[in-house]
Amino acid sequence: MHSNVCAEDLLTIIILGAGMPVCDISKEALFPAASNDLFYAEMLEFRRTLDDIWFKKPLAHIYEVVL
């Protein structure tokens, strides 16, 4: 893994048109819990247990979603 300086400074604004319908997908479907997403669970565990300073900073941006 390496630091991507350009991506860290990238900002995006998305403007939706007035005719956009309300999203009917549940928050749980968009952001599954670690118990339902094995890759996400592994990344959270990796972040918790890693001591290598080179990986700690990028992995700090992996957030645990609590609904």
All heavy atoms as a GROMACS GRO file, in nm:
protein
  532
    1MET      N    1   0.085  -0.118   0.000
    1MET     CA    2   0.000   0.000   0.000
    1MET      C    3   0.089   0.124   0.000
    1MET      O    4   0.198   0.122   0.054
    1MET     CB    5  -0.089   0.000   0.123
    1MET     CG    6  -0.186  -0.115   0.126
    1MET     SD    7  -0.285  -0.110   0.276
    1MET     CE    8  -0.428  -0.027   0.212
    2HIS      N    9   0.041   0.230  -0.055
    2HIS     CA   10   0.116   0.354  -0.054
    2HIS      C   11   0.019   0.470  -0.041
    2HIS      O   12  -0.101   0.456  -0.060
    2HIS     CB   13   0.197   0.368  -0.182
    2HIS     CG   14   0.114   0.379  -0.305
    2HIS    ND1   15   0.059   0.268  -0.365
    2HIS    CD2   16   0.074   0.484  -0.377
    2HIS    CE1   17  -0.012   0.307  -0.471
    2HIS    NE2   18  -0.004   0.438  -0.480
    3SER      N   19   0.073   0.584  -0.007
    3SER     CA   20  -0.011   0.702   0.008
    3SER      C   21  -0.038   0.762  -0.130
    3SER      O   22   0.051   0.773  -0.212
    3SER     CB   23   0.060   0.804   0.097
    3SER     OG   24  -0.018   0.919   0.110
    4ASN      N   25  -0.158   0.800  -0.155
    4ASN     CA   26  -0.196   0.864  -0.280
    4ASN      C   27  -0.231   1.009  -0.247
    4ASN      O   28  -0.344   1.040  -0.210
    4ASN     CB   29  -0.314   0.792  -0.344
    4ASN     CG   30  -0.347   0.848  -0.480
    4ASN    OD1   31  -0.315   0.961  -0.512
    4ASN    ND2   32  -0.412   0.767  -0.561
    5VAL      N   33  -0.132   1.096  -0.258
    5VAL     CA   34  -0.149   1.236  -0.219
    5VAL      C   35  -0.261   1.303  -0.299
    5VAL      O   36  -0.340   1.379  -0.244
    5VAL     CB   37  -0.016   1.313  -0.235
    5VAL    CG1   38  -0.034   1.459  -0.202
    5VAL    CG2   39   0.091   1.250  -0.146
    6CYS      N   40  -0.269   1.273  -0.428
    6CYS     CA   41  -0.374   1.336  -0.510
    6CYS      C   42  -0.513   1.296  -0.463
    6CYS      O   43  -0.602   1.378  -0.454
    6CYS     CB   44  -0.355   1.297  -0.656
    6CYS     SG   45  -0.205   1.363  -0.729
    7ALA      N   46  -0.531   1.169  -0.432
    7ALA     CA   47  -0.662   1.121  -0.388
    7ALA      C   48  -0.701   1.179  -0.253
    7ALA      O   49  -0.818   1.203  -0.226
    7ALA     CB   50  -0.664   0.969  -0.381
    8GLU      N   51  -0.602   1.205  -0.167
    8GLU     CA   52  -0.632   1.262  -0.036
    8GLU      C   53  -0.687   1.404  -0.049
    8GLU      O   54  -0.758   1.452   0.039
    8GLU     CB   55  -0.508   1.260   0.052
    8GLU     CG   56  -0.469   1.120   0.095
    8GLU     CD   57  -0.341   1.118   0.175
    8GLU    OE1   58  -0.284   1.226   0.201
    8GLU    OE2   59  -0.298   1.007   0.212
    9ASP      N   60  -0.652   1.473  -0.156
    9ASP     CA   61  -0.697   1.610  -0.175
    9ASP      C   62  -0.813   1.624  -0.272
    9ASP      O   63  -0.857   1.732  -0.302
    9ASP     CB   64  -0.580   1.697  -0.225
    9ASP     CG   65  -0.472   1.711  -0.121
    9ASP    OD1   66  -0.504   1.702  -0.001
    9ASP    OD2   67  -0.355   1.730  -0.159
   10LEU      N   68  -0.864   1.514  -0.321
   10LEU     CA   69  -0.971   1.514  -0.420
   10LEU      C   70  -1.106   1.537  -0.351
   10LEU      O   71  -1.141   1.470  -0.256
   10LEU     CB   72  -0.974   1.382  -0.496
   10LEU     CG   73  -1.078   1.367  -0.605
   10LEU    CD1   74  -1.048   1.466  -0.717
   10LEU    CD2   75  -1.078   1.226  -0.658
   11LEU      N   76  -1.180   1.634  -0.400
   11LEU     CA   77  -1.314   1.663  -0.348
   11LEU      C   78  -1.412   1.652  -0.464
   11LEU      O   79  -1.381   1.688  -0.577
   11LEU     CB   80  -1.322   1.803  -0.290
   11LEU     CG   81  -1.230   1.832  -0.172
   11LEU    CD1   82  -1.240   1.979  -0.134
   11LEU    CD2   83  -1.266   1.745  -0.054
   12THR      N   84  -1.531   1.605  -0.436
   12THR     CA   85  -1.632   1.588  -0.540
   12THR      C   86  -1.765   1.643  -0.491
   12THR      O   87  -1.804   1.623  -0.377
   12THR     CB   88  -1.650   1.440  -0.574
   12THR    OG1   89  -1.525   1.386  -0.614
   12THR    CG2   90  -1.750   1.420  -0.684
   13ILE      N   91  -1.833   1.709  -0.580
   13ILE     CA   92  -1.970   1.755  -0.552
   13ILE      C   93  -2.059   1.693  -0.660
   13ILE      O   94  -2.031   1.707  -0.779
   13ILE     CB   95  -1.981   1.908  -0.557
   13ILE    CG1   96  -1.896   1.970  -0.446
   13ILE    CG2   97  -2.127   1.951  -0.545
   13ILE    CD1   98  -1.891   2.121  -0.452
   14ILE      N   99  -2.163   1.626  -0.617
   14ILE     CA  100  -2.259   1.567  -0.710
   14ILE      C  101  -2.393   1.635  -0.688
   14ILE      O  102  -2.445   1.636  -0.576
   14ILE     CB  103  -2.272   1.415  -0.688
   14ILE    CG1  104  -2.138   1.346  -0.711
   14ILE    CG2  105  -2.380   1.356  -0.778
   14ILE    CD1  106  -2.136   1.200  -0.677
   15ILE      N  107  -2.444   1.695  -0.792
   15ILE     CA  108  -2.574   1.763  -0.784
   15ILE      C  109  -2.677   1.677  -0.856
   15ILE      O  110  -2.663   1.650  -0.975
   15ILE     CB  111  -2.566   1.904  -0.846
   15ILE    CG1  112  -2.461   1.987  -0.772
   15ILE    CG2  113  -2.704   1.970  -0.844
   15ILE    CD1  114  -2.432   2.121  -0.834
   16LEU      N  115  -2.778   1.634  -0.784
   16LEU     CA  116  -2.884   1.551  -0.841
   16LEU      C  117  -2.995   1.641  -0.891
   16LEU      O  118  -3.031   1.739  -0.828
   16LEU     CB  119  -2.937   1.454  -0.736
   16LEU     CG  120  -2.833   1.359  -0.675
   16LEU    CD1  121  -2.896   1.276  -0.566
   16LEU    CD2  122  -2.770   1.272  -0.780
   17GLY      N  123  -3.052   1.604  -1.004
   17GLY     CA  124  -3.161   1.680  -1.061
   17GLY      C  125  -3.287   1.670  -0.976
   17GLY      O  126  -3.303   1.579  -0.893
   18ALA      N  127  -3.377   1.762  -0.996
   18ALA     CA  128  -3.501   1.767  -0.917
   18ALA      C  129  -3.587   1.642  -0.935
   18ALA      O  130  -3.662   1.606  -0.846
   18ALA     CB  131  -3.581   1.891  -0.956
   19GLY      N  132  -3.575   1.574  -1.046
   19GLY     CA  133  -3.657   1.457  -1.074
   19GLY      C  134  -3.601   1.326  -1.018
   19GLY      O  135  -3.658   1.220  -1.042
   20MET      N  136  -3.493   1.331  -0.944
   20MET     CA  137  -3.434   1.209  -0.890
   20MET      C  138  -3.525   1.149  -0.784
   20MET      O  139  -3.567   1.217  -0.691
   20MET     CB  140  -3.298   1.237  -0.827
   20MET     CG  141  -3.188   1.266  -0.926
   20MET     SD  142  -3.149   1.127  -1.033
   20MET     CE  143  -3.088   1.008  -0.917
   21PRO      N  144  -3.557   1.020  -0.797
   21PRO     CA  145  -3.644   0.957  -0.697
   21PRO      C  146  -3.568   0.930  -0.567
   21PRO      O  147  -3.445   0.928  -0.565
   21PRO     CB  148  -3.683   0.825  -0.763
   21PRO     CG  149  -3.571   0.796  -0.857
   21PRO     CD  150  -3.520   0.929  -0.905
   22VAL      N  151  -3.642   0.911  -0.461
   22VAL     CA  152  -3.584   0.877  -0.332
   22VAL      C  153  -3.529   0.735  -0.340
   22VAL      O  154  -3.592   0.646  -0.396
   22VAL     CB  155  -3.690   0.888  -0.220
   22VAL    CG1  156  -3.634   0.839  -0.088
   22VAL    CG2  157  -3.739   1.031  -0.209
   23CYS      N  158  -3.411   0.714  -0.284
   23CYS     CA  159  -3.350   0.582  -0.285
   23CYS      C  160  -3.429   0.490  -0.192
   23CYS      O  161  -3.452   0.522  -0.075
   23CYS     CB  162  -3.205   0.591  -0.239
   23CYS     SG  163  -3.122   0.433  -0.233
   24ASP      N  164  -3.472   0.375  -0.243
   24ASP     CA  165  -3.551   0.284  -0.161
   24ASP      C  166  -3.468   0.165  -0.110
   24ASP      O  167  -3.523   0.069  -0.059
   24ASP     CB  168  -3.674   0.236  -0.236
   24ASP     CG  169  -3.639   0.161  -0.364
   24ASP    OD1  170  -3.520   0.158  -0.401
   24ASP    OD2  171  -3.730   0.106  -0.426
   25ILE      N  172  -3.336   0.175  -0.124
   25ILE     CA  173  -3.248   0.069  -0.075
   25ILE      C  174  -3.216   0.096   0.072
   25ILE      O  175  -3.187   0.208   0.110
   25ILE     CB  176  -3.119   0.062  -0.159
   25ILE    CG1  177  -3.152   0.035  -0.305
   25ILE    CG2  178  -3.023  -0.042  -0.104
   25ILE    CD1  179  -3.035   0.043  -0.398
   26SER      N  180  -3.220  -0.007   0.153
   26SER     CA  181  -3.197   0.010   0.296
   26SER      C  182  -3.051   0.044   0.324
   26SER      O  183  -2.961   0.010   0.246
   26SER     CB  184  -3.235  -0.117   0.372
   26SER     OG  185  -3.141  -0.219   0.342
   27LYS      N  186  -3.027   0.109   0.438
   27LYS     CA  187  -2.891   0.141   0.480
   27LYS      C  188  -2.811   0.012   0.500
   27LYS      O  189  -2.692   0.007   0.472
   27LYS     CB  190  -2.892   0.222   0.609
   27LYS     CG  191  -2.943   0.364   0.590
   27LYS     CD  192  -2.936   0.442   0.718
   27LYS     CE  193  -3.050   0.401   0.806
   27LYS     NZ  194  -3.066   0.478   0.927
   28GLU      N  195  -2.877  -0.092   0.549
   28GLU     CA  196  -2.811  -0.220   0.572
   28GLU      C  197  -2.762  -0.283   0.442
   28GLU      O  198  -2.660  -0.349   0.438
   28GLU     CB  199  -2.902  -0.316   0.647
   28GLU     CG  200  -2.930  -0.276   0.791
   28GLU     CD  201  -3.034  -0.164   0.805
   28GLU    OE1  202  -3.105  -0.133   0.707
   28GLU    OE2  203  -3.041  -0.107   0.914
   29ALA      N  204  -2.836  -0.261   0.333
   29ALA     CA  205  -2.795  -0.314   0.203
   29ALA      C  206  -2.677  -0.234   0.146
   29ALA      O  207  -2.586  -0.290   0.085
   29ALA     CB  208  -2.911  -0.313   0.105
   30LEU      N  209  -2.679  -0.103   0.168
   30LEU     CA  210  -2.570  -0.019   0.119
   30LEU      C  211  -2.443  -0.035   0.202
   30LEU      O  212  -2.333  -0.030   0.150
   30LEU     CB  213  -2.613   0.128   0.120
   30LEU     CG  214  -2.720   0.167   0.020
   30LEU    CD1  215  -2.765   0.310   0.043
   30LEU    CD2  216  -2.670   0.150  -0.123
   31PHE      N  217  -2.459  -0.050   0.333
   31PHE     CA  218  -2.346  -0.062   0.425
   31PHE      C  219  -2.364  -0.187   0.510
   31PHE      O  220  -2.405  -0.180   0.626
   31PHE     CB  221  -2.338   0.062   0.516
   31PHE     CG  222  -2.330   0.191   0.441
   31PHE    CD1  223  -2.442   0.272   0.429
   31PHE    CD2  224  -2.212   0.231   0.381
   31PHE    CE1  225  -2.434   0.392   0.359
   31PHE    CE2  226  -2.204   0.349   0.312
   31PHE     CZ  227  -2.316   0.431   0.300
   32PRO      N  228  -2.333  -0.304   0.454
   32PRO     CA  229  -2.354  -0.428   0.530
   32PRO      C  230  -2.261  -0.435   0.651
   32PRO      O  231  -2.150  -0.382   0.650
   32PRO     CB  232  -2.320  -0.538   0.429
   32PRO     CG  233  -2.236  -0.472   0.326
   32PRO     CD  234  -2.276  -0.328   0.322
   33ALA      N  235  -2.308  -0.499   0.754
   33ALA     CA  236  -2.228  -0.519   0.875
   33ALA      C  237  -2.112  -0.612   0.844
   33ALA      O  238  -2.116  -0.690   0.750
   33ALA     CB  239  -2.316  -0.579   0.985
   34ALA      N  240  -2.009  -0.603   0.927
   34ALA     CA  241  -1.891  -0.688   0.907
   34ALA      C  242  -1.929  -0.836   0.911
   34ALA      O  243  -1.868  -0.918   0.842
   34ALA     CB  244  -1.786  -0.657   1.012
   35SER      N  245  -2.032  -0.871   0.986
   35SER     CA  246  -2.076  -1.011   0.993
   35SER      C  247  -2.135  -1.060   0.861
   35SER      O  248  -2.140  -1.180   0.836
   35SER     CB  249  -2.178  -1.029   1.105
   35SER     OG  250  -2.291  -0.947   1.082
   36ASN      N  251  -2.176  -0.968   0.773
   36ASN     CA  252  -2.232  -1.004   0.642
   36ASN      C  253  -2.137  -0.975   0.527
   36ASN      O  254  -2.170  -1.003   0.412
   36ASN     CB  255  -2.363  -0.928   0.617
   36ASN     CG  256  -2.470  -0.970   0.713
   36ASN    OD1  257  -2.473  -1.083   0.758
   36ASN    ND2  258  -2.559  -0.879   0.747
   37ASP      N  259  -2.021  -0.915   0.555
   37ASP     CA  260  -1.924  -0.880   0.451
   37ASP      C  261  -1.786  -0.926   0.497
   37ASP      O  262  -1.721  -0.859   0.577
   37ASP     CB  263  -1.927  -0.730   0.429
   37ASP     CG  264  -1.840  -0.684   0.314
   37ASP    OD1  265  -1.741  -0.752   0.282
   37ASP    OD2  266  -1.870  -0.577   0.257
   38LEU      N  267  -1.743  -1.041   0.449
   38LEU     CA  268  -1.619  -1.102   0.496
   38LEU      C  269  -1.496  -1.016   0.466
   38LEU      O  270  -1.403  -1.008   0.546
   38LEU     CB  271  -1.602  -1.241   0.437
   38LEU     CG  272  -1.709  -1.342   0.478
   38LEU    CD1  273  -1.686  -1.476   0.409
   38LEU    CD2  274  -1.712  -1.359   0.628
   39PHE      N  275  -1.493  -0.950   0.350
   39PHE     CA  276  -1.379  -0.864   0.315
   39PHE      C  277  -1.370  -0.746   0.411
   39PHE      O  278  -1.263  -0.712   0.462
   39PHE     CB  279  -1.388  -0.816   0.171
   39PHE     CG  280  -1.275  -0.726   0.131
   39PHE    CD1  281  -1.150  -0.779   0.104
   39PHE    CD2  282  -1.293  -0.589   0.122
   39PHE    CE1  283  -1.044  -0.697   0.068
   39PHE    CE2  284  -1.188  -0.506   0.087
   39PHE     CZ  285  -1.064  -0.560   0.060
   40TYR      N  286  -1.483  -0.683   0.435
   40TYR     CA  287  -1.490  -0.569   0.528
   40TYR      C  288  -1.448  -0.613   0.668
   40TYR      O  289  -1.370  -0.544   0.735
   40TYR     CB  290  -1.631  -0.512   0.527
   40TYR     CG  291  -1.658  -0.398   0.620
   40TYR    CD1  292  -1.575  -0.289   0.626
   40TYR    CD2  293  -1.770  -0.400   0.703
   40TYR    CE1  294  -1.601  -0.183   0.713
   40TYR    CE2  295  -1.797  -0.295   0.788
   40TYR     CZ  296  -1.712  -0.187   0.793
   40TYR     OH  297  -1.740  -0.084   0.878
   41ALA      N  298  -1.494  -0.728   0.712
   41ALA     CA  299  -1.458  -0.780   0.844
   41ALA      C  300  -1.306  -0.803   0.852
   41ALA      O  301  -1.243  -0.770   0.954
   41ALA     CB  302  -1.532  -0.911   0.872
   42GLU      N  303  -1.248  -0.856   0.747
   42GLU     CA  304  -1.104  -0.882   0.745
   42GLU      C  305  -1.025  -0.751   0.749
   42GLU      O  306  -0.923  -0.741   0.819
   42GLU     CB  307  -1.067  -0.962   0.621
   42GLU     CG  308  -0.927  -1.013   0.619
   42GLU     CD  309  -0.897  -1.114   0.729
   42GLU    OE1  310  -0.989  -1.186   0.771
   42GLU    OE2  311  -0.780  -1.122   0.772
   43MET      N  312  -1.070  -0.650   0.677
   43MET     CA  313  -1.001  -0.521   0.677
   43MET      C  314  -1.009  -0.454   0.815
   43MET      O  315  -0.912  -0.394   0.862
   43MET     CB  316  -1.058  -0.428   0.569
   43MET     CG  317  -1.030  -0.475   0.428
   43MET     SD  318  -0.855  -0.500   0.394
   43MET     CE  319  -0.796  -0.334   0.393
   44LEU      N  320  -1.124  -0.464   0.882
   44LEU     CA  321  -1.137  -0.409   1.017
   44LEU      C  322  -1.043  -0.480   1.114
   44LEU      O  323  -0.977  -0.416   1.197
   44LEU     CB  324  -1.281  -0.420   1.066
   44LEU     CG  325  -1.383  -0.326   1.001
   44LEU    CD1  326  -1.523  -0.361   1.048
   44LEU    CD2  327  -1.350  -0.181   1.031
   45GLU      N  328  -1.035  -0.612   1.103
   45GLU     CA  329  -0.946  -0.689   1.189
   45GLU      C  330  -0.800  -0.656   1.159
   45GLU      O  331  -0.718  -0.641   1.251
   45GLU     CB  332  -0.971  -0.839   1.172
   45GLU     CG  333  -0.889  -0.926   1.264
   45GLU     CD  334  -0.918  -0.902   1.412
   45GLU    OE1  335  -1.026  -0.851   1.446
   45GLU    OE2  336  -0.829  -0.935   1.493
   46PHE      N  337  -0.768  -0.643   1.033
   46PHE     CA  338  -0.633  -0.607   0.991
   46PHE      C  339  -0.595  -0.471   1.050
   46PHE      O  340  -0.485  -0.452   1.103
   46PHE     CB  341  -0.629  -0.604   0.838
   46PHE     CG  342  -0.492  -0.594   0.779
   46PHE    CD1  343  -0.389  -0.676   0.820
   46PHE    CD2  344  -0.468  -0.504   0.677
   46PHE    CE1  345  -0.263  -0.668   0.763
   46PHE    CE2  346  -0.342  -0.495   0.618
   46PHE     CZ  347  -0.240  -0.577   0.662
   47ARG      N  348  -0.686  -0.375   1.044
   47ARG     CA  349  -0.662  -0.241   1.099
   47ARG      C  350  -0.640  -0.247   1.249
   47ARG      O  351  -0.553  -0.179   1.304
   47ARG     CB  352  -0.779  -0.150   1.067
   47ARG     CG  353  -0.758  -0.006   1.112
   47ARG     CD  354  -0.883   0.074   1.105
   47ARG     NE  355  -0.973   0.026   1.209
   47ARG     CZ  356  -1.091   0.075   1.234
   47ARG    NH1  357  -1.139   0.172   1.160
   47ARG    NH2  358  -1.166   0.026   1.330
   48ARG      N  359  -0.718  -0.330   1.318
   48ARG     CA  360  -0.708  -0.341   1.464
   48ARG      C  361  -0.575  -0.403   1.510
   48ARG      O  362  -0.523  -0.367   1.614
   48ARG     CB  363  -0.823  -0.424   1.520
   48ARG     CG  364  -0.948  -0.346   1.544
   48ARG     CD  365  -1.048  -0.426   1.627
   48ARG     NE  366  -1.120  -0.524   1.547
   48ARG     CZ  367  -1.229  -0.498   1.478
   48ARG    NH1  368  -1.280  -0.377   1.477
   48ARG    NH2  369  -1.290  -0.592   1.409
   49THR      N  370  -0.523  -0.497   1.432
   49THR     CA  371  -0.409  -0.575   1.478
   49THR      C  372  -0.275  -0.535   1.416
   49THR      O  373  -0.172  -0.581   1.463
   49THR     CB  374  -0.431  -0.725   1.449
   49THR    OG1  375  -0.449  -0.743   1.309
   49THR    CG2  376  -0.554  -0.776   1.523
   50LEU      N  377  -0.275  -0.450   1.316
   50LEU     CA  378  -0.152  -0.416   1.246
   50LEU      C  379  -0.067  -0.317   1.325
   50LEU      O  380  -0.117  -0.217   1.375
   50LEU     CB  381  -0.185  -0.357   1.109
   50LEU     CG  382  -0.067  -0.335   1.017
   50LEU    CD1  383  -0.008  -0.471   0.978
   50LEU    CD2  384  -0.109  -0.262   0.894
   51ASP      N  385   0.062  -0.347   1.336
   51ASP     CA  386   0.155  -0.258   1.406
   51ASP      C  387   0.250  -0.185   1.310
   51ASP      O  388   0.322  -0.097   1.352
   51ASP     CB  389   0.239  -0.336   1.507
   51ASP     CG  390   0.156  -0.380   1.626
   51ASP    OD1  391   0.059  -0.311   1.660
   51ASP    OD2  392   0.189  -0.486   1.684
   52ASP      N  393   0.252  -0.223   1.184
   52ASP     CA  394   0.343  -0.163   1.086
   52ASP      C  395   0.303  -0.018   1.058
   52ASP      O  396   0.193   0.010   1.013
   52ASP     CB  397   0.340  -0.244   0.957
   52ASP     CG  398   0.446  -0.202   0.858
   52ASP    OD1  399   0.479  -0.082   0.852
   52ASP    OD2  400   0.497  -0.288   0.786
   53ILE      N  401   0.392   0.075   1.084
   53ILE     CA  402   0.363   0.218   1.069
   53ILE      C  403   0.328   0.256   0.925
   53ILE      O  404   0.251   0.348   0.902
   53ILE     CB  405   0.480   0.304   1.123
   53ILE    CG1  406   0.440   0.450   1.135
   53ILE    CG2  407   0.604   0.288   1.035
   53ILE    CD1  408   0.342   0.477   1.244
   54TRP      N  409   0.383   0.184   0.826
   54TRP     CA  410   0.357   0.218   0.686
   54TRP      C  411   0.213   0.189   0.645
   54TRP      O  412   0.159   0.252   0.556
   54TRP     CB  413   0.453   0.142   0.594
   54TRP     CG  414   0.594   0.186   0.613
   54TRP    CD1  415   0.692   0.118   0.680
   54TRP    CD2  416   0.653   0.309   0.571
   54TRP    NE1  417   0.807   0.190   0.681
   54TRP    CE2  418   0.787   0.308   0.614
   54TRP    CE3  419   0.605   0.419   0.501
   54TRP    CZ2  420   0.873   0.414   0.589
   54TRP    CZ3  421   0.692   0.524   0.476
   54TRP    CH2  422   0.823   0.521   0.519
   55PHE      N  423   0.150   0.092   0.708
   55PHE     CA  424   0.012   0.056   0.673
   55PHE      C  425  -0.091   0.120   0.766
   55PHE      O  426  -0.207   0.128   0.734
   55PHE     CB  427  -0.006  -0.096   0.676
   55PHE     CG  428   0.066  -0.165   0.566
   55PHE    CD1  429   0.184  -0.231   0.589
   55PHE    CD2  430   0.016  -0.164   0.437
   55PHE    CE1  431   0.252  -0.295   0.487
   55PHE    CE2  432   0.081  -0.228   0.334
   55PHE     CZ  433   0.200  -0.293   0.358
   56LYS      N  434  -0.048   0.164   0.882
   56LYS     CA  435  -0.142   0.217   0.981
   56LYS      C  436  -0.217   0.340   0.931
   56LYS      O  437  -0.337   0.352   0.948
   56LYS     CB  438  -0.068   0.250   1.110
   56LYS     CG  439  -0.131   0.188   1.231
   56LYS     CD  440  -0.046   0.215   1.351
   56LYS     CE  441  -0.081   0.143   1.473
   56LYS     NZ  442  -0.162   0.029   1.473
   57LYS      N  443  -0.148   0.433   0.866
   57LYS     CA  444  -0.213   0.555   0.820
   57LYS      C  445  -0.320   0.528   0.713
   57LYS      O  446  -0.433   0.573   0.727
   57LYS     CB  447  -0.110   0.655   0.770
   57LYS     CG  448  -0.172   0.789   0.736
   57LYS     CD  449  -0.067   0.891   0.697
   57LYS     CE  450  -0.132   1.022   0.659
   57LYS     NZ  451  -0.036   1.119   0.608
   58PRO      N  452  -0.289   0.453   0.605
   58PRO     CA  453  -0.394   0.426   0.506
   58PRO      C  454  -0.512   0.347   0.564
   58PRO      O  455  -0.627   0.371   0.528
   58PRO     CB  456  -0.324   0.346   0.397
   58PRO     CG  457  -0.180   0.370   0.417
   58PRO     CD  458  -0.160   0.401   0.561
   59LEU      N  459  -0.483   0.253   0.652
   59LEU     CA  460  -0.590   0.172   0.710
   59LEU      C  461  -0.674   0.249   0.810
   59LEU      O  462  -0.785   0.207   0.844
   59LEU     CB  463  -0.532   0.046   0.775
   59LEU     CG  464  -0.475  -0.056   0.677
   59LEU    CD1  465  -0.407  -0.168   0.753
   59LEU    CD2  466  -0.583  -0.111   0.586
   60ALA      N  467  -0.626   0.362   0.857
   60ALA     CA  468  -0.703   0.444   0.951
   60ALA      C  469  -0.830   0.498   0.884
   60ALA      O  470  -0.923   0.539   0.952
   60ALA     CB  471  -0.618   0.559   1.004
   61HIS      N  472  -0.833   0.497   0.751
   61HIS     CA  473  -0.949   0.549   0.678
   61HIS      C  474  -1.056   0.442   0.654
   61HIS      O  475  -1.153   0.466   0.585
   61HIS     CB  476  -0.905   0.609   0.545
   61HIS     CG  477  -0.814   0.726   0.563
   61HIS    ND1  478  -0.857   0.847   0.609
   61HIS    CD2  479  -0.681   0.738   0.545
   61HIS    CE1  480  -0.755   0.930   0.617
   61HIS    NE2  481  -0.646   0.866   0.579
   62ILE      N  482  -1.036   0.324   0.709
   62ILE     CA  483  -1.138   0.219   0.702
   62ILE      C  484  -1.221   0.233   0.830
   62ILE      O  485  -1.174   0.208   0.939
   62ILE     CB  486  -1.075   0.079   0.694
   62ILE    CG1  487  -0.994   0.067   0.565
   62ILE    CG2  488  -1.184  -0.028   0.699
   62ILE    CD1  489  -0.914  -0.061   0.557
   63TYR      N  490  -1.342   0.279   0.814
   63TYR     CA  491  -1.428   0.308   0.928
   63TYR      C  492  -1.524   0.194   0.954
   63TYR      O  493  -1.570   0.128   0.862
   63TYR     CB  494  -1.506   0.438   0.904
   63TYR     CG  495  -1.415   0.556   0.881
   63TYR    CD1  496  -1.394   0.606   0.756
   63TYR    CD2  497  -1.348   0.614   0.989
   63TYR    CE1  498  -1.309   0.715   0.733
   63TYR    CE2  499  -1.264   0.722   0.969
   63TYR     CZ  500  -1.245   0.772   0.841
   63TYR     OH  501  -1.160   0.877   0.823
   64GLU      N  502  -1.556   0.176   1.079
   64GLU     CA  503  -1.655   0.076   1.116
   64GLU      C  504  -1.792   0.144   1.117
   64GLU      O  505  -1.814   0.238   1.192
   64GLU     CB  506  -1.623   0.016   1.253
   64GLU     CG  507  -1.711  -0.101   1.284
   64GLU     CD  508  -1.652  -0.189   1.394
   64GLU    OE1  509  -1.545  -0.154   1.448
   64GLU    OE2  510  -1.715  -0.290   1.425
   65VAL      N  511  -1.879   0.099   1.030
   65VAL     CA  512  -2.013   0.157   1.018
   65VAL      C  513  -2.103   0.097   1.126
   65VAL      O  514  -2.114  -0.024   1.137
   65VAL     CB  515  -2.073   0.130   0.879
   65VAL    CG1  516  -2.215   0.184   0.869
   65VAL    CG2  517  -1.985   0.191   0.771
   66VAL      N  518  -2.166   0.183   1.204
   66VAL     CA  519  -2.259   0.140   1.308
   66VAL      C  520  -2.394   0.203   1.278
   66VAL      O  521  -2.405   0.325   1.278
   66VAL     CB  522  -2.209   0.181   1.449
   66VAL    CG1  523  -2.307   0.135   1.555
   66VAL    CG2  524  -2.070   0.127   1.475
   67LEU      N  525  -2.491   0.120   1.248
   67LEU     CA  526  -2.624   0.173   1.214
   67LEU      C  527  -2.718   0.162   1.331
   67LEU      O  528  -2.710   0.080   1.415
   67LEU     CB  529  -2.682   0.099   1.094
   67LEU     CG  530  -2.600   0.109   0.966
   67LEU    CD1  531  -2.660   0.021   0.858
   67LEU    CD2  532  -2.592   0.251   0.919
   0.00000   0.00000   0.00000
